[in-house]
Amino acid sequence: MAMGLGLIGYGGMGRWHHENLARVEGIEVVGAYDVQPMRGELAAASGIRNYASLEELLADPRVRLVTVATPNDFHKEHVLAALAAGKHVVCEKPVGMDAQELVEMMEAARRAGLVFTVHQNRRWDEDYRIVRRTIEDGAIGTPFYIESRVQGSRGIPGDWRCVREAGGGMILDWGVHLIDQILWMVDSPVVEVYAHLLSVRFPDVDDNFKLLMKFGNGLSALVQVDTLCFSNLPRWHVSGDAGTLVVDDWSCKGRVVKAKTVEFRMEEGIVYTKAGPTRTMAPRPVESIEELPLPKVETDWADYYRNVLAAVEGREELIVKPEQALRVLRVIDAAFESSSKGICVRMQV
Amino acid sequence: MAMGLGLIGYGGMGRWHHENLARVEGIEVVGAYDVQPMRGELAAASGIRNYASLEELLADPRVRLVTVATPNDFHKEHVLAALAAGKHVVCEKPVGMDAQELVEMMEAARRAGLVFTVHQNRRWDEDYRIVRRTIEDGAIGTPFYIESRVQGSRGIPGDWRCVREAGGGMILDWGVHLIDQILWMVDSPVVEVYAHLLSVRFPDVDDNFKLLMKFGNGLSALVQVDTLCFSNLPRWHVSGDAGTLVVDDWSCKGRVVKAKTVEFRMEEGIVYTKAGPTRTMAPRPVESIEELPLPKVETDWADYYRNVLAAVEGREELIVKPEQALRVLRVIDAAFESSSKGICVRMQV
């Protein structure tokens, strides 16, 4: 019999979970609760139970797994309530407003002996998997820079996402994904965090930010999210000591560019600018470089819930471990501290 | 009668000054001194005097202006010698190994009552002037990010430029230009400097770096120089609250992209990625944005020396003031400190 799933929160993401869980064998969405009655009616109209209250949802014995998809400042309350009711829990990202909230949730899950994980679904993004695969394959040698960006020009939706007290802003919304992706692929602790969080159009939250991280192995990573950018830079730009990897956007066009031969005469192809010649920044002779296609990857978001199910059934380890989400939130906490105080936060995370 | 100019150092940049000064009316290159006799012979072969020693050059009464184009760790010694001999001085960049060296030179110039300036020639680069003009014209509103990059894949020339003690490395070579360009266009003090200086192929110096600066007015600037990058990002990417400016490279192709109308429905054009929908990062409807060409600018590097001549003759203020070069070196000093200690350097420069 399929494991019953209850949705706390039936807004945009709650509905998205519902629709897409149809592809996950072994999990059945049985109902939803939303504080807004109109959304509960949507749930009922789509054929699942519309719980009248959170308590009713949590009291339903058919619900063994709960997905929390409420505004960020309600996550802790809803996760703790679900755990207290004996449910396994998937929580939307960011799982908490800060690392301390997550520590409390992790402690509650540990005590209850229940599975608790975070919907860091962008680990299954095709562009990200291509970057991981390319690096693992050694195609660019040892990476020394990772640049990960998402850029839009539409601002922030006019709901709780632009309210600081509700956990709004781009570092908690998108930053949490981009940081998680990098931490999940770099096998080294974060040792420095420095950030510029700007509030250009939305005075209460960060609507454009840059975050520089340094890892213990010397790797430097730039994470950037913009909501006021009309001409985007590539989604990924990764420099390795043997080549450069670029993924342009979510369509996953891109390339690996590298030298065929490392040696060449510095004098070849000097660039004469109006302000003087440069050898260092002259382009290489075309015949000395090669451009390779990106690897093909197969990725399926539904593997996230398949893993959650397997973890509940004791067949697999969780892929998204709360300890990993905790590292991400510690970096985000550091980014807020860095930007507000004008400091670099040193850490071992 | 033209003002006589003596060149201290007749390497690549010394010869470039010589060749290009032919276009500057009122200045005549009379001779050069180089510690390497072969270079002195090159000078003689090109029709100017080959001084047997620095003292001989400085004793020549025809020389009223000296251009110092020696390795970076010799600048102070040569500038001070030229000033002591009563010559006006142009010094190649970086004018000193650190800010303290420049303070000594400025003090000597002040005492001697002589003109002293730095060859920050990239203030005359076409790409830079286009960026300045675009911002001054208000085409992108108030800028909140400036990103300035030069990227190559050829490493560093194998001379003193890859030796730390000689003032090698990219922040002193290219960083000094890119920082100077930004400081000359932003009317606000630098308040924070944070840098990652990497030594990927050249263990003694920084061969790839990122530097984040924050200004007192809130502006955030990223300066990046790479020598191991096979797929370049745009030379300039500037985000303003009313649009985005991109200059691709030294050919000065680029564009201003902005909204025709600020308002639109968030629901239009949601992007469905494998890992979920996004409204924030969905592209705007094409009809809601417009792309404008970059302004045309006229720029002439020779205006640098024309201004030096006018300053010597008391007709104009110096364009490249030593006080400005001092700000740049204070930022560079801070970048070295930031990177080696893992801190953000707070300042008012």
HADDOCK unambig.tbl for C-alpha pairs under 7 A between the chains (distance, minus, plus):
assign (segid A and resid 121 and name CA) (segid B and resid 275 and name CA) 5.58 0.50 0.50
assign (segid A and resid 122 and name CA) (segid B and resid 275 and name CA) 5.41 0.50 0.50
assign (segid A and resid 124 and name CA) (segid B and resid 275 and name CA) 6.33 0.50 0.50
assign (segid A and resid 125 and name CA) (segid B and resid 274 and name CA) 5.93 0.50 0.50
assign (segid A and resid 125 and name CA) (segid B and resid 275 and name CA) 5.69 0.50 0.50
assign (segid A and resid 151 and name CA) (segid B and resid 281 and name CA) 6.13 0.50 0.50
assign (segid A and resid 152 and name CA) (segid B and resid 280 and name CA) 6.42 0.50 0.50
assign (segid A and resid 152 and name CA) (segid B and resid 281 and name CA) 4.50 0.50 0.50
assign (segid A and resid 152 and name CA) (segid B and resid 282 and name CA) 6.47 0.50 0.50
assign (segid A and resid 152 and name CA) (segid B and resid 283 and name CA) 6.45 0.50 0.50
assign (segid A and resid 153 and name CA) (segid B and resid 284 and name CA) 6.98 0.50 0.50
assign (segid A and resid 154 and name CA) (segid B and resid 280 and name CA) 5.99 0.50 0.50
assign (segid A and resid 154 and name CA) (segid B and resid 284 and name CA) 6.91 0.50 0.50
assign (segid A and resid 155 and name CA) (segid B and resid 280 and name CA) 6.53 0.50 0.50
assign (segid A and resid 156 and name CA) (segid B and resid 280 and name CA) 5.92 0.50 0.50
assign (segid A and resid 157 and name CA) (segid B and resid 266 and name CA) 6.76 0.50 0.50
assign (segid A and resid 157 and name CA) (segid B and resid 280 and name CA) 6.91 0.50 0.50
assign (segid A and resid 192 and name CA) (segid B and resid 342 and name CA) 6.87 0.50 0.50
assign (segid A and resid 200 and name CA) (segid B and resid 241 and name CA) 6.96 0.50 0.50
assign (segid A and resid 227 and name CA) (segid B and resid 280 and name CA) 6.98 0.50 0.50
assign (segid A and resid 229 and name CA) (segid B and resid 239 and name CA) 6.37 0.50 0.50
assign (segid A and resid 229 and name CA) (segid B and resid 244 and name CA) 6.08 0.50 0.50
assign (segid A and resid 230 and name CA) (segid B and resid 243 and name CA) 6.43 0.50 0.50
assign (segid A and resid 230 and name CA) (segid B and resid 244 and name CA) 5.53 0.50 0.50
assign (segid A and resid 230 and name CA) (segid B and resid 257 and name CA) 5.62 0.50 0.50
assign (segid A and resid 230 and name CA) (segid B and resid 258 and name CA) 6.10 0.50 0.50
assign (segid A and resid 231 and name CA) (segid B and resid 244 and name CA) 6.33 0.50 0.50
assign (segid A and resid 231 and name CA) (segid B and resid 257 and name CA) 6.55 0.50 0.50
assign (segid A and resid 239 and name CA) (segid B and resid 229 and name CA) 6.37 0.50 0.50
assign (segid A and resid 241 and name CA) (segid B and resid 200 and name CA) 6.96 0.50 0.50
assign (segid A and resid 243 and name CA) (segid B and resid 230 and name CA) 6.43 0.50 0.50
assign (segid A and resid 244 and name CA) (segid B and resid 229 and name CA) 6.08 0.50 0.50
assign (segid A and resid 244 and name CA) (segid B and resid 230 and name CA) 5.52 0.50 0.50
assign (segid A and resid 244 and name CA) (segid B and resid 231 and name CA) 6.32 0.50 0.50
assign (segid A and resid 257 and name CA) (segid B and resid 230 and name CA) 5.62 0.50 0.50
assign (segid A and resid 257 and name CA) (segid B and resid 231 and name CA) 6.55 0.50 0.50
assign (segid A and resid 258 and name CA) (segid B and resid 230 and name CA) 6.10 0.50 0.50
assign (segid A and resid 266 and name CA) (segid B and resid 157 and name CA) 6.77 0.50 0.50
assign (segid A and resid 274 and name CA) (segid B and resid 125 and name CA) 5.94 0.50 0.50
assign (segid A and resid 274 and name CA) (segid B and resid 301 and name CA) 6.23 0.50 0.50
assign (segid A and resid 275 and name CA) (segid B and resid 121 and name CA) 5.58 0.50 0.50
assign (segid A and resid 275 and name CA) (segid B and resid 122 and name CA) 5.41 0.50 0.50
assign (segid A and resid 275 and name CA) (segid B and resid 124 and name CA) 6.33 0.50 0.50
assign (segid A and resid 275 and name CA) (segid B and resid 125 and name CA) 5.69 0.50 0.50
assign (segid A and resid 275 and name CA) (segid B and resid 301 and name CA) 5.67 0.50 0.50
assign (segid A and resid 280 and name CA) (segid B and resid 152 and name CA) 6.41 0.50 0.50
assign (segid A and resid 280 and name CA) (segid B and resid 154 and name CA) 6.01 0.50 0.50
assign (segid A and resid 280 and name CA) (segid B and resid 155 and name CA) 6.54 0.50 0.50
assign (segid A and resid 280 and name CA) (segid B and resid 156 and name CA) 5.92 0.50 0.50
assign (segid A and resid 280 and name CA) (segid B and resid 157 and name CA) 6.90 0.50 0.50
assign (segid A and resid 280 and name CA) (segid B and resid 227 and name CA) 6.97 0.50 0.50
assign (segid A and resid 281 and name CA) (segid B and resid 151 and name CA) 6.13 0.50 0.50
assign (segid A and resid 281 and name CA) (segid B and resid 152 and name CA) 4.49 0.50 0.50
assign (segid A and resid 282 and name CA) (segid B and resid 152 and name CA) 6.46 0.50 0.50
assign (segid A and resid 283 and name CA) (segid B and resid 152 and name CA) 6.44 0.50 0.50
assign (segid A and resid 284 and name CA) (segid B and resid 153 and name CA) 6.99 0.50 0.50
assign (segid A and resid 284 and name CA) (segid B and resid 154 and name CA) 6.92 0.50 0.50
assign (segid A and resid 301 and name CA) (segid B and resid 274 and name CA) 6.16 0.50 0.50
assign (segid A and resid 301 and name CA) (segid B and resid 275 and name CA) 5.66 0.50 0.50
assign (segid A and resid 342 and name CA) (segid B and resid 192 and name CA) 6.86 0.50 0.50
assign (segid A and resid 343 and name CA) (segid B and resid 344 and name CA) 5.19 0.50 0.50
assign (segid A and resid 344 and name CA) (segid B and resid 343 and name CA) 5.19 0.50 0.50
assign (segid A and resid 344 and name CA) (segid B and resid 344 and name CA) 4.96 0.50 0.50
